């Protein structure tokens, strides 16, 4: 379980997150949505230790607030960043091996994780010796997610996995996320602009605006909320009582 309490974070003197509270139960998928600049990517960076926050983050009961990124990864939180960021000159196989670095002493575990990744994303199995930079955008996204899974995380956080992908590939990526959640009981935090796709796989949705969580609920409930629809049209999110 991932719990976030009064989380604040930003860059130098610019505060972006303002006392964010979130919780995600084991095997659940939380989608975080909001306009550009709402603080969604900053939230994921704070969770994974790429920036230092204040407040409290607990992962399976352990306080990981402010730990270095490598220690948070070893504790069980894997971050798949926006724009994929695979190592382009390394092969698909080597990218996966690097993802399992925190498990390097458990050779059998790393081999088993790679087999699971290749079962989840069959196109990668045919390209293990191919430089990652020569893959299609969809294949690179599969590799980025697979690299994160190689660490055998209990929580996977993903930033805009559908960005720039064709609808068919978006469907494949989100089908894989649904499988990870339902069959592998992986806890997932998903930042996503493709709200229709996110709502199909999410158990809970959190709406961010100007660094704050302004509402949470199930996809069904929020899809009927006129204020949420207003957010998607780019008009901002009104926190005033109607």
C-alpha positions as a printed Julia matrix, in Angstrom:
242×3 Matrix{Float64}:
   0.0     0.0     0.0
   1.16    3.51   -0.83
   0.14    6.41    1.4
   0.94   10.08    0.88
   0.24   12.65    3.59
   0.59   16.44    3.31
   3.18   16.09    0.56
   4.84   19.31   -0.58
   7.51   19.56   -3.25
   8.87   21.81   -5.96
  11.99   23.14   -7.64
  14.34   25.55   -5.83
  12.01   28.18   -4.33
   9.03   27.29   -6.52
   6.55   25.1    -4.66
   4.49   22.93   -7.01
   2.75   20.45   -4.67
   0.67   21.72   -1.76
  -0.16   19.21    1.0
  -1.18   16.35   -1.28
  -2.96   13.43    0.39
  -3.35   10.13   -1.48
  -3.61    6.42   -0.76
  -3.55    3.43   -3.07
  -4.41   -0.04   -1.8
  -2.62   -3.23   -2.78
  -3.55   -4.33   -6.3
  -5.39   -1.1    -7.13
  -4.8     1.41   -9.91
  -5.04    5.12   -9.14
  -5.25    7.43  -12.15
  -4.09   11.01  -11.57
  -5.54   13.44  -14.08
  -5.52   17.2   -14.57
  -4.51   19.97  -16.92
  -0.94   20.51  -18.06
   1.05   22.11  -15.25
  -1.18   20.75  -12.5
   1.75   19.02  -10.79
   1.18   15.43  -11.86
   4.72   14.69  -13.01
   6.14   16.5    -9.98
   4.06   14.19   -7.79
   5.63   11.12   -9.39
   9.13   12.58   -9.08
   8.54   13.24   -5.39
   7.27    9.69   -4.86
  10.3     8.14   -6.53
  12.94   10.37   -4.91
  13.92   12.39   -7.97
  13.09   15.52   -5.99
  13.08   15.86   -2.22
   9.63   16.46   -0.69
   8.3    17.32    2.73
   5.35   15.55    4.3
   5.22   11.78    4.49
   5.31    8.88    2.01
   4.91    5.33    3.25
   5.3     2.2     1.16
   3.93   -0.98    2.72
   4.22    0.68    6.12
   7.81    1.91    5.64
   8.55    5.63    5.63
  10.44    6.37    2.4
  10.13   10.16    2.52
  13.28   11.84    1.28
  15.22    8.65    0.6
  17.53    8.67   -2.45
  15.92    7.4    -5.64
  17.96    4.19   -5.68
  16.86    3.29   -2.16
  13.22    3.96   -2.99
  13.58    1.71   -6.04
  15.12   -1.0    -3.88
  12.25   -0.6    -1.4
   9.81   -1.52   -4.15
   8.69    1.6    -6.04
   9.52    1.73   -9.77
   9.1     4.9   -11.84
   8.48    4.79  -15.6
   9.03    8.41  -16.71
   7.43   10.38  -19.5
   8.96   10.02  -22.99
  10.12    6.47  -22.17
  13.85    7.32  -21.75
  15.21    3.9   -22.7
  18.97    3.57  -23.23
  18.98    3.82  -27.04
  22.42    2.38  -27.75
  21.91   -0.64  -25.51
  20.01   -3.71  -26.64
  16.54   -4.55  -25.43
  18.06   -7.34  -23.36
  20.57   -5.0   -21.71
  17.87   -2.45  -20.91
  15.94   -5.18  -19.12
  19.01   -6.37  -17.25
  19.62   -2.82  -15.99
  16.04   -2.67  -14.77
  16.74   -5.69  -12.58
  19.9    -4.18  -11.06
  18.43   -3.98   -7.56
  17.76   -7.75   -7.8
  21.13   -8.6    -9.33
  22.11  -10.99   -6.54
  18.99  -13.05   -7.17
  19.79  -14.4   -10.62
  16.83  -16.77  -10.75
  14.48  -13.93   -9.82
  15.86  -11.7   -12.59
  15.45  -14.5   -15.16
  11.89  -15.14  -13.99
  11.04  -11.43  -14.18
  12.4   -11.2   -17.71
  10.28  -14.17  -18.76
   7.2   -12.47  -17.31
   8.0    -9.21  -19.09
   8.4   -10.98  -22.43
   5.14  -12.83  -21.88
   3.41   -9.53  -21.15
   4.99   -7.79  -24.17
   5.65  -10.44  -26.87
   7.13   -7.98  -29.43
  10.14   -7.5   -27.16
  10.98  -11.21  -27.28
  11.72  -10.88  -31.0
  14.01   -7.88  -30.49
  16.21   -8.79  -27.55
  19.43   -8.19  -29.49
  18.21   -5.01  -31.16
  19.32   -1.53  -29.99
  16.47    0.05  -28.05
  16.74    3.26  -30.07
  15.63    1.43  -33.21
  12.34    0.25  -31.72
   9.02    1.87  -32.57
   7.52    4.27  -30.05
   5.1     1.64  -28.81
   7.85   -0.93  -28.41
   9.99    1.55  -26.53
   7.1     2.19  -24.15
   6.72   -1.55  -23.63
  10.45   -1.74  -22.91
  10.28    1.17  -20.46
   7.47   -0.51  -18.54
   9.24   -3.86  -18.74
  12.44   -2.31  -17.39
  10.47   -0.99  -14.42
   8.91   -4.39  -13.81
  12.34   -6.04  -13.76
  12.89   -4.53  -10.29
   9.95   -6.63   -9.03
   8.21   -3.56   -7.57
   5.22   -3.54   -5.27
   4.23   -0.13   -6.69
   4.64    1.02  -10.29
   4.24    4.72  -11.14
   3.87    5.68  -14.79
   3.97    9.1   -16.42
   1.93    9.46  -19.64
   2.5     5.97  -21.11
   0.16    6.67  -24.05
   1.96    9.84  -25.15
   2.54    9.88  -28.9
   1.25    6.35  -29.51
  -1.28    5.15  -32.07
  -4.65    4.04  -30.66
  -3.92    0.35  -31.27
  -0.71    0.55  -29.25
  -2.43    2.54  -26.51
  -4.91   -0.33  -26.23
  -2.08   -2.85  -25.89
  -0.34   -0.8   -23.18
  -3.49   -0.36  -21.15
  -4.45   -4.02  -21.54
  -1.06   -4.86  -20.03
  -1.68   -2.48  -17.12
  -5.06   -4.09  -16.49
  -3.4    -7.52  -16.47
  -0.67   -6.37  -14.07
  -3.31   -5.06  -11.71
  -5.74   -7.96  -11.84
  -3.47  -10.99  -12.35
  -0.31   -9.84  -10.56
  -1.89   -7.62   -7.88
   0.5    -4.8    -8.69
  -0.29   -1.4    -7.21
  -0.17    1.28   -9.93
  -0.2     5.08   -9.94
  -0.9     6.31  -13.45
  -0.55    9.89  -14.67
  -2.39   10.1   -17.97
  -3.91   12.69  -20.31
  -5.9    10.04  -22.2
  -8.73   10.09  -19.7
 -10.95    7.6   -21.51
  -8.22    4.96  -21.43
  -7.31    5.78  -17.83
 -10.92    5.57  -16.64
 -11.29    2.1   -18.17
  -8.53    0.6   -16.04
  -8.63    2.76  -12.88
 -10.17    1.79   -9.56
  -9.88    5.35   -8.26
  -9.22    8.7    -9.92
  -7.63   11.79   -8.37
  -7.99   15.17  -10.03
  -5.11   17.62   -9.59
  -5.21   21.36  -10.1
  -2.42   23.81   -9.29
  -0.56   21.31   -7.15
  -3.51   20.15   -5.08
  -5.85   17.17   -5.15
  -9.25   18.76   -5.64
 -11.39   15.64   -5.81
 -11.15   11.86   -5.84
 -13.62    9.14   -6.68
 -14.4     6.16   -8.85
 -14.29    6.52  -12.63
 -18.07    6.09  -12.81
 -18.72    8.85  -10.29
 -16.26   11.32  -11.76
 -17.38   10.71  -15.34
 -20.73   12.18  -14.29
 -19.16   15.2   -12.56
 -19.61   18.35  -14.66
 -16.66   20.02  -12.93
 -14.33   17.19  -14.0
 -15.57   17.52  -17.57
 -14.77   21.23  -17.34
 -11.19   20.36  -16.42
 -10.77   18.21  -19.53
 -11.88   21.12  -21.69
  -8.99   23.16  -20.34
 -10.97   25.71  -18.34
  -9.41   24.9   -14.99
 -11.03   23.33  -11.97
 -13.25   25.43   -9.76
 -12.99   24.61   -6.08
 -15.81   26.98   -5.11
 -19.0    25.47   -3.78
 -21.81   25.59   -6.31
